[in-house]
Amino acid sequence: MDVPLRVLLILAGLTGIHSIRVSEVSVKAGGSISIPCLYSSQYTNHVKYLCKGYDWNTCTYQVKTNQKNSTKFSISDDKIQKIFTVTVNELTNDNSHYWCAVEINDGADEREYFHLSVTTGTRSLYVDNQEKTAFLGGDVTIKCHHQSNPGEMRWCRMGSSCVTQPSGSIDGTEVTIDTNVRNVFSVTMRGLKTESSGWYLCVSGNLQFPVRLTVTEQPNTKAPLQETTHTENLSTFLPTTTRTTVQKGQNRSASFGRTETLILTSVLIFTLMVALFFWIMLKRHKQNKSASSAMKEAEEEVTYSVVKPRRKPSSQRSYVEQDADVTYSTVVSVRQQRAQNVEADEENVTYSTLALD
């Protein structure tokens, strides 16, 4: 880097750009990288942009906050933390010089230079995942991979302070650094707060690698939370642990499930028994009805006939009637006999007299 560029970087730091910033990043060809750029609070509502080129006077606009993003470049502005982030995709080494800049209406634009060292091999300093998420009150560990003899290792927050090994704090958050693993610089942050969210830097000599940390509330399952609260209220004098409470809730749920299954099975069996009973009764009724109809038809077709021969006394016969006989025939209908009982005997008897001359 030549002398005019160094002077320009110093002037940029004096004109509002914070000293803890990104200036040199080792990146992999074909990949992507997000670079955070700080700005002063008086420029919150100003337009921010990314300019490409080694020389500021001849660099070209790539993306602005008041314009749409492209597939190659994108930009976003966090007005709370006063940081705008530019992302470069499909990295190549043809032109890796860029400027973060803020438009100033009545003066020279604020700008900050950074260089992307594109390589096809192993990067000099990198983190596996540039985006990290952790839970409120919890811990998070970031592993910064570096080459041998990296120089001084630091963990810094953009716009704030740095911690060197073995321990320290940044904005009230405890930080410990472990270098026991070869070529790995492990940083652990404990007791995370909402304010811990932001951009941090792995620093090795003159190289930096930015990491964005997002701290969120730990998701909770509604059912265990309600069960735990209920148990604590009822057991003021008999404290239990959360694990015991959750286990009880699980046992109750399992018991309820077994009871519900038993009830449904009993109802199903009862329904089947009732249906079977009615089916048997209906079948018997049909059989009885068929038998009754057959018997009725059979009875209606039966006819009884009684024939009794009788002779007149010899005193009443004439000499012509000596060889003549009288025959009486009685026909009784069963149907009429049932309907008219005793009277049917007299009404349905037919006397026939045959007289032979």
C-alpha positions as CSV (number, residue, x, y, z in Angstrom):
1,M,0.0,0.0,0.0
2,D,1.5,3.3,-1.0
3,V,2.0,6.4,1.2
4,P,-0.9,8.5,-0.2
5,L,-3.3,5.6,0.6
6,R,-2.0,5.2,4.1
7,V,-2.5,9.0,4.7
8,L,-6.0,8.7,3.3
9,L,-6.8,5.9,5.7
10,I,-5.5,7.9,8.6
11,L,-7.6,10.9,7.6
12,A,-10.7,8.7,7.2
13,G,-10.2,7.6,10.8
14,L,-10.0,11.2,12.0
15,T,-13.1,12.3,10.2
16,G,-15.6,10.1,11.9
17,I,-14.8,6.5,10.9
18,H,-14.1,4.5,14.0
19,S,-10.6,3.0,14.5
20,I,-11.8,-0.6,15.0
21,R,-12.8,-1.5,11.5
22,V,-12.3,-3.9,8.6
23,S,-9.4,-3.1,6.3
24,E,-8.0,-6.5,5.1
25,V,-10.0,-9.8,4.8
26,S,-8.8,-13.1,3.4
27,V,-11.6,-14.7,1.3
28,K,-12.1,-17.7,-0.9
29,A,-12.5,-17.4,-4.7
30,G,-16.1,-18.0,-5.8
31,G,-17.5,-17.5,-2.3
32,S,-19.1,-14.4,-0.6
33,I,-18.3,-12.1,2.2
34,S,-20.2,-9.5,4.2
35,I,-18.3,-6.4,5.4
36,P,-19.7,-4.1,8.1
37,C,-19.0,-0.4,7.8
38,L,-19.4,2.1,10.7
39,Y,-20.6,5.6,10.4
40,S,-21.2,8.5,12.8
41,S,-24.7,9.2,14.3
42,Q,-25.1,12.5,12.3
43,Y,-25.2,10.4,9.1
44,T,-28.0,8.1,10.2
45,N,-30.4,9.2,7.4
46,H,-27.8,9.7,4.7
47,V,-27.4,7.5,1.7
48,K,-24.7,4.8,2.1
49,Y,-23.0,3.0,-0.8
50,L,-20.2,0.7,-2.0
51,C,-17.6,2.0,-4.4
52,K,-15.3,-0.3,-6.3
53,G,-11.7,0.6,-7.3
54,Y,-8.3,1.2,-5.8
55,D,-8.4,4.9,-6.3
56,W,-11.2,6.8,-4.6
57,N,-11.4,9.5,-7.3
58,T,-11.9,6.9,-10.0
59,C,-14.0,4.2,-8.2
60,T,-17.4,3.3,-9.5
61,Y,-20.7,2.9,-7.6
62,Q,-21.8,-0.8,-7.1
63,V,-24.8,-0.5,-4.8
64,K,-26.6,2.2,-2.8
65,T,-29.1,2.1,0.1
66,N,-31.6,4.0,-2.0
67,Q,-31.4,1.6,-4.9
68,K,-32.2,-2.0,-5.5
69,N,-29.6,-4.7,-4.8
70,S,-28.1,-6.8,-7.5
71,T,-27.0,-10.5,-7.6
72,K,-23.4,-9.5,-7.2
73,F,-23.8,-6.8,-4.5
74,S,-26.2,-6.0,-1.7
75,I,-26.4,-3.5,1.1
76,S,-28.4,-3.0,4.3
77,D,-28.4,-0.3,7.0
78,D,-28.7,-0.9,10.7
79,K,-29.6,2.6,11.9
80,I,-29.7,1.6,15.6
81,Q,-26.1,0.3,15.7
82,K,-24.9,2.8,13.1
83,I,-23.5,0.1,10.8
84,F,-24.3,-0.6,7.2
85,T,-23.3,-3.9,5.7
86,V,-22.2,-4.6,2.2
87,T,-22.2,-8.2,0.7
88,V,-20.0,-9.2,-2.2
89,N,-20.9,-12.5,-4.0
90,E,-19.0,-14.6,-6.5
91,L,-15.6,-13.3,-5.4
92,T,-12.8,-13.0,-7.9
93,N,-9.3,-11.5,-7.7
94,D,-9.6,-9.2,-10.7
95,N,-10.6,-6.2,-8.6
96,S,-10.7,-6.6,-4.9
97,H,-10.4,-3.0,-3.7
98,Y,-13.6,-1.3,-2.3
99,W,-14.7,1.7,-0.4
100,C,-17.6,2.0,2.2
101,A,-18.9,5.5,1.8
102,V,-21.6,7.9,3.1
103,E,-23.0,10.7,1.0
104,I,-22.5,14.2,2.4
105,N,-24.6,16.8,0.7
106,D,-22.5,19.9,1.5
107,G,-19.0,18.3,1.5
108,A,-16.8,15.4,0.7
109,D,-18.3,12.0,1.2
110,E,-17.1,9.9,4.2
111,R,-15.4,6.8,3.1
112,E,-13.5,3.8,4.4
113,Y,-11.2,1.5,2.3
114,F,-11.0,-2.3,2.6
115,H,-9.2,-4.9,0.6
116,L,-10.4,-8.5,-0.1
117,S,-7.5,-10.9,-0.4
118,V,-9.0,-13.6,-2.7
119,T,-7.3,-17.0,-2.7
120,T,-8.0,-20.4,-4.1
121,G,-6.2,-22.2,-1.3
122,T,-6.4,-22.0,2.5
123,R,-7.4,-18.6,3.8
124,S,-5.0,-16.8,6.2
125,L,-7.8,-16.0,8.8
126,Y,-11.4,-17.2,8.7
127,V,-14.5,-18.4,10.6
128,D,-16.5,-21.3,9.4
129,N,-19.8,-19.4,9.8
130,Q,-19.9,-15.7,9.5
131,E,-23.4,-15.5,11.1
132,K,-23.7,-16.8,14.7
133,T,-26.9,-17.0,16.8
134,A,-27.1,-17.5,20.6
135,F,-29.7,-17.3,23.3
136,L,-30.2,-14.6,25.9
137,G,-28.2,-15.4,29.1
138,G,-26.3,-18.2,27.4
139,D,-22.8,-18.7,26.0
140,V,-21.4,-18.7,22.5
141,T,-18.0,-19.9,21.1
142,I,-16.4,-18.6,17.9
143,K,-13.4,-20.4,16.4
144,C,-11.1,-18.3,14.4
145,H,-8.8,-20.4,12.2
146,H,-5.4,-18.9,11.3
147,Q,-2.1,-19.9,9.8
148,S,1.1,-20.4,11.9
149,N,2.7,-17.4,13.5
150,P,-0.3,-15.1,13.0
151,G,0.9,-12.4,15.2
152,E,-1.1,-10.8,18.0
153,M,-4.6,-12.4,18.3
154,R,-7.5,-10.2,19.4
155,W,-11.3,-10.3,19.7
156,C,-12.9,-6.9,19.0
157,R,-16.3,-5.4,18.7
158,M,-16.9,-2.9,15.9
159,G,-17.0,0.6,17.4
160,S,-16.0,-0.6,20.9
161,S,-13.0,-2.4,22.4
162,C,-10.8,-5.5,22.1
163,V,-9.8,-8.4,24.3
164,T,-6.5,-10.2,24.2
165,Q,-5.8,-13.6,25.8
166,P,-6.7,-15.0,28.2
167,S,-9.8,-13.1,29.4
168,G,-11.6,-9.8,29.6
169,S,-14.9,-8.2,28.9
170,I,-16.6,-6.2,26.1
171,D,-19.6,-4.0,27.1
172,G,-20.2,-6.0,30.2
173,T,-20.1,-9.4,28.5
174,E,-17.4,-11.8,29.8
175,V,-14.9,-13.0,27.2
176,T,-12.3,-15.8,27.4
177,I,-9.8,-16.8,24.8
178,D,-8.3,-20.3,24.3
179,T,-5.3,-21.0,22.1
180,N,-4.7,-24.6,23.2
181,V,-5.7,-26.0,19.8
182,R,-3.2,-25.5,17.1
183,N,-4.1,-22.8,14.5
184,V,-7.4,-22.1,16.3
185,F,-8.2,-19.0,18.3
186,S,-11.4,-19.9,20.3
187,V,-13.4,-17.1,21.8
188,T,-16.2,-17.7,24.3
189,M,-18.7,-15.1,25.4
190,R,-20.8,-15.8,28.5
191,G,-23.8,-14.1,30.0
192,L,-25.1,-12.8,26.7
193,K,-27.4,-9.8,26.7
194,T,-29.6,-8.4,24.0
195,E,-27.0,-5.6,23.7
196,S,-24.4,-8.2,22.9
197,S,-25.8,-8.5,19.3
198,G,-23.6,-6.9,16.7
199,W,-20.5,-7.2,14.6
200,Y,-17.3,-8.6,16.0
201,L,-13.8,-9.2,14.5
202,C,-11.3,-11.9,14.7
203,V,-8.0,-10.0,14.5
204,S,-4.6,-11.5,13.6
205,G,-1.9,-9.0,12.9
206,N,-3.2,-6.8,10.0
207,L,-6.0,-9.3,9.1
208,Q,-9.6,-9.2,10.3
209,F,-12.5,-11.4,9.8
210,P,-16.0,-10.1,10.6
211,V,-18.6,-12.2,12.6
212,R,-22.2,-11.1,13.2
213,L,-23.7,-12.2,16.5
214,T,-27.4,-12.2,17.0
215,V,-28.8,-12.8,20.6
216,T,-32.4,-14.0,20.9
217,E,-34.7,-15.3,23.6
218,Q,-34.6,-19.0,24.0
219,P,-37.8,-20.6,22.5
220,N,-39.9,-22.3,25.1
221,T,-42.6,-25.0,24.7
222,K,-45.9,-23.8,26.1
223,A,-47.0,-27.0,27.7
224,P,-43.9,-27.6,29.9
225,L,-43.9,-23.9,31.0
226,Q,-47.5,-24.0,32.1
227,E,-47.0,-27.3,34.0
228,T,-43.9,-25.9,35.7
229,T,-45.6,-22.7,36.9
230,H,-48.6,-24.6,38.2
231,T,-46.4,-27.0,40.2
232,E,-44.4,-24.2,41.8
233,N,-47.6,-22.5,42.9
234,L,-48.9,-25.6,44.6
235,S,-45.7,-26.7,46.1
236,T,-44.5,-23.8,48.1
237,F,-43.3,-26.0,50.9
238,L,-42.4,-28.9,48.7
239,P,-40.0,-27.5,46.1
240,T,-39.3,-29.7,43.0
241,T,-37.0,-29.4,40.1
242,T,-38.1,-28.5,36.6
243,R,-37.1,-31.9,35.4
244,T,-39.3,-33.6,37.9
245,T,-42.2,-31.4,37.0
246,V,-41.9,-32.0,33.3
247,Q,-41.7,-35.7,33.9
248,K,-44.9,-35.6,35.9
249,G,-46.6,-33.7,33.1
250,Q,-45.4,-36.4,30.7
251,N,-46.7,-39.2,32.9
252,R,-50.1,-37.5,33.2
253,S,-50.3,-37.1,29.5
254,A,-49.5,-40.7,29.0
255,S,-52.1,-41.8,31.6
256,F,-54.7,-39.6,30.0
257,G,-53.9,-41.1,26.6
258,R,-54.4,-44.7,27.9
259,T,-57.7,-43.8,29.7
260,E,-59.0,-42.2,26.5
261,T,-58.1,-45.3,24.5
262,L,-59.8,-47.6,27.0
263,I,-63.0,-45.6,26.9
264,L,-63.1,-45.5,23.1
265,T,-62.5,-49.3,22.9
266,S,-65.3,-49.9,25.5
267,V,-67.8,-47.8,23.6
268,L,-66.9,-49.5,20.3
269,I,-67.4,-53.0,21.8
270,F,-70.8,-51.9,23.4
271,T,-72.0,-50.6,20.1
272,L,-71.1,-53.8,18.3
273,M,-72.9,-55.9,20.9
274,V,-76.1,-53.7,20.6
275,A,-76.0,-54.0,16.8
276,L,-75.5,-57.8,17.0
277,F,-78.5,-58.1,19.5
278,F,-80.9,-56.2,17.2
279,W,-79.7,-58.2,14.2
280,I,-80.5,-61.5,16.0
281,M,-83.9,-60.2,17.1
282,L,-84.8,-59.1,13.6
283,K,-83.7,-62.4,12.1
284,R,-85.8,-64.3,14.6
285,H,-88.8,-62.1,13.9
286,K,-88.6,-62.8,10.2
287,Q,-88.3,-66.6,10.8
288,N,-91.4,-66.6,13.1
289,K,-93.4,-64.6,10.6
290,S,-92.5,-67.0,7.8
291,A,-93.5,-70.0,9.9
292,S,-96.8,-68.4,10.9
293,S,-97.7,-67.6,7.3
294,A,-96.9,-71.2,6.2
295,M,-99.1,-72.7,9.0
296,K,-102.0,-70.4,8.2
297,E,-101.9,-71.3,4.5
298,A,-101.8,-75.0,5.4
299,E,-104.8,-74.7,7.8
300,E,-106.9,-72.8,5.3
301,E,-106.5,-75.7,2.8
302,V,-107.6,-78.5,5.1
303,T,-111.2,-79.8,4.7
304,Y,-112.8,-82.4,6.9
305,S,-115.6,-84.6,5.6
306,V,-117.7,-86.9,7.7
307,V,-120.0,-89.4,6.0
308,K,-122.4,-91.6,8.1
309,P,-124.7,-94.1,6.5
310,R,-128.1,-94.5,8.3
311,R,-131.0,-96.8,7.6
312,K,-134.7,-96.2,8.4
313,P,-136.3,-98.6,10.7
314,S,-138.0,-101.4,9.0
315,S,-141.5,-100.2,10.2
316,Q,-141.1,-97.0,8.3
317,R,-140.0,-98.6,5.0
318,S,-142.3,-99.4,2.2
319,Y,-141.9,-102.5,0.2
320,V,-140.3,-100.4,-2.5
321,E,-137.7,-98.9,-0.2
322,Q,-136.4,-102.1,1.3
323,D,-133.1,-101.9,-0.5
324,A,-132.7,-98.1,-0.3
325,D,-130.2,-96.4,2.0
326,V,-130.0,-92.8,3.3
327,T,-126.6,-91.1,3.5
328,Y,-125.8,-88.0,5.5
329,S,-122.7,-86.0,4.7
330,T,-121.2,-83.3,6.9
331,V,-118.5,-80.9,5.7
332,V,-116.8,-78.6,8.2
333,S,-114.4,-75.8,7.3
334,V,-111.6,-75.2,9.8
335,R,-111.6,-71.5,9.1
336,Q,-115.3,-71.2,9.9
337,Q,-114.9,-73.4,12.9
338,R,-112.4,-71.1,14.4
339,A,-114.3,-67.9,13.7
340,Q,-117.7,-69.0,14.8
341,N,-116.8,-71.6,17.5
342,V,-119.8,-73.7,18.6
343,E,-122.3,-72.2,16.1
344,A,-120.3,-73.4,13.2
345,D,-121.3,-77.0,14.0
346,E,-124.9,-76.3,13.2
347,E,-124.5,-73.8,10.4
348,N,-122.0,-75.7,8.4
349,V,-123.6,-79.1,8.5
350,T,-125.4,-80.1,5.3
351,Y,-127.9,-82.9,5.4
352,S,-128.4,-84.7,2.1
353,T,-131.2,-87.3,1.6
354,L,-131.2,-89.6,-1.3
355,A,-134.5,-91.3,-1.9
356,L,-134.6,-94.3,-4.2
357,D,-138.0,-94.9,-5.8
